[in-house]
Amino acid sequence: TPAGWEPLVQALQHDPEVAVRAEAANALVSHGFERAWPLVLEAFEREQEWLLRCSVLSAVAEHPEVQPEQLLCLARLAIADTDGTVRDGGTEILGRLVREADPASSAAEQARAELRRLQQDGDHRVVAAALNGLQH
């Protein structure tokens, strides 16, 4: 309900438990993507916790209202992370952009360039996701 929005925002921004913050991010995206996007993006940028970051990646990537530019932004933040799971998730989002966005779009072109660069990554999971993303 609309009454649940503010408690979710408070939980995302202030709860001491990362699992609660991660669930709040997921719930906010489900509650209304456009309204939640700036909040979850800010949380992703602020937090270094892999659980929260993976929750945001999953919630945003699966949302039908997400725009290619938003996915590209989030994927770039994810591939800059030090955690391999987060980096792998960001690489998979880049692959999705290559497969699903208009091939001539700027987002698809930029995603393709990032994937080509990630083929040289030191993490084999990221390399595999990059190769898979380019096989479109």
SEVOVO-889852 format. One record per residue (C-alpha): residue number from 1; x, y, z; residue in three letters. Coordinates in steps of 0.2 Angstrom, whole numbers, plus 2048, in hexadecimal, padded with zeros to 3 digits. Layout:
BEGIN
  pos   xx   yy   zz  code
  NUM    X    Y    Z   ALA
...
***
This chain:
BEGIN
  pos   xx   yy   zz  code
    1  800  800  800   THR
    2  806  812  7FF   PRO
    3  808  813  811   ALA
    4  816  806  810   GLY
    5  821  811  805   TRP
    6  828  81C  813   GLU
    7  82D  80D  81F   PRO
    8  835  805  810   LEU
    9  83F  814  80C   VAL
   10  844  816  81E   GLN
   11  849  803  81F   ALA
   12  854  805  80F   LEU
   13  85D  814  815   GLN
   14  85F  811  828   HIS
   15  85C  7FF  82D   ASP
   16  86C  7F7  835   PRO
   17  869  7E6  82D   GLU
   18  86F  7E5  81B   VAL
   19  861  7D7  817   ALA
   20  854  7E3  81D   VAL
   21  85B  7F1  811   ARG
   22  85C  7E5  803   ALA
   23  84A  7DF  805   GLU
   24  844  7F1  807   ALA
   25  84D  7F5  7F6   ALA
   26  844  7E7  7EE   ASN
   27  833  7EB  7F5   ALA
   28  835  7FE  7EF   LEU
   29  839  7F9  7DE   VAL
   30  829  7ED  7DE   SER
   31  81F  7FC  7E5   HIS
   32  823  808  7D7   GLY
   33  832  808  7CC   PHE
   34  834  81A  7C7   GLU
   35  832  820  7D9   ARG
   36  83E  813  7E0   ALA
   37  84B  815  7D2   TRP
   38  854  824  7DA   PRO
   39  853  81C  7EB   LEU
   40  85A  80B  7E7   VAL
   41  868  813  7DB   LEU
   42  86D  81D  7EA   GLU
   43  86E  80E  7F5   ALA
   44  878  804  7E9   PHE
   45  884  813  7E7   GLU
   46  885  815  7FA   ARG
   47  886  803  800   GLU
   48  894  7F7  7FD   GLN
   49  88A  7E8  803   GLU
   50  889  7DA  7F6   TRP
   51  878  7D5  7FD   LEU
   52  870  7E6  7FA   LEU
   53  878  7E8  7E9   ARG
   54  873  7D7  7E3   CYS
   55  861  7DA  7E9   SER
   56  860  7EB  7E0   VAL
   57  868  7E3  7D0   LEU
   58  85B  7D5  7D0   SER
   59  84C  7E1  7D4   ALA
   60  851  7EE  7C7   VAL
   61  856  7E2  7B9   ALA
   62  845  7D8  7BA   GLU
   63  83A  7E7  7BB   HIS
   64  830  7EA  7AB   PRO
   65  831  7FD  7AC   GLU
   66  844  7FE  7AD   VAL
   67  84C  808  79E   GLN
   68  85C  802  795   PRO
   69  866  812  79B   GLU
   70  861  80E  7AD   GLN
   71  867  7FC  7AB   LEU
   72  877  802  7A3   LEU
   73  87A  80E  7B2   CYS
   74  877  800  7BF   LEU
   75  882  7F3  7B5   ALA
   76  890  7FF  7B5   ARG
   77  88F  802  7C7   LEU
   78  88F  7EF  7CA   ALA
   79  89E  7EB  7BF   ILE
   80  8A8  7F8  7C9   ALA
   81  8A4  7EE  7D9   ASP
   82  8B2  7E4  7E1   THR
   83  8A6  7D5  7E5   ASP
   84  8A5  7C8  7D7   GLY
   85  893  7C4  7D9   THR
   86  88E  7D6  7D7   VAL
   87  89A  7D8  7C8   ARG
   88  893  7C8  7C0   ASP
   89  881  7CF  7C3   GLY
   90  886  7DF  7BA   GLY
   91  88E  7D6  7AC   THR
   92  87E  7CC  7AA   GLU
   93  874  7DC  7A9   ILE
   94  880  7E2  79B   LEU
   95  87C  7D2  791   GLY
   96  86A  7D5  793   ARG
   97  86B  7E6  78C   LEU
   98  875  7DF  77D   VAL
   99  867  7D2  77A   ARG
  100  857  7DC  77E   GLU
  101  85B  7EF  77A   ALA
  102  85A  7F6  769   ASP
  103  86A  7F1  761   PRO
  104  86D  802  75B   ALA
  105  86A  80A  76B   SER
  106  878  813  775   SER
  107  874  808  784   ALA
  108  877  7F8  77A   ALA
  109  886  7FE  772   GLU
  110  88E  804  783   GLN
  111  889  7F3  78A   ALA
  112  892  7EA  77C   ARG
  113  8A1  7F4  77F   ALA
  114  8A1  7F0  791   GLU
  115  89F  7DE  78E   LEU
  116  8AE  7DE  782   ARG
  117  8B8  7E6  78F   ARG
  118  8B3  7D9  79C   LEU
  119  8B9  7CB  792   GLN
  120  8CA  7CF  799   GLN
  121  8C4  7CF  7AB   ASP
  122  8CD  7C6  7B9   GLY
  123  8BD  7BD  7BF   ASP
  124  8B8  7AE  7B5   HIS
  125  8A6  7B1  7B9   ARG
  126  8A6  7C2  7B2   VAL
  127  8AF  7BC  7A3   VAL
  128  8A2  7AE  7A0   ALA
  129  894  7BA  7A2   ALA
  130  89C  7C7  796   ALA
  131  89F  7B9  789   LEU
  132  88D  7B3  78B   ASN
  133  886  7C5  78A   GLY
  134  88F  7C8  779   LEU
  135  888  7B8  772   GLN
  136  878  7C0  76C   HIS
***
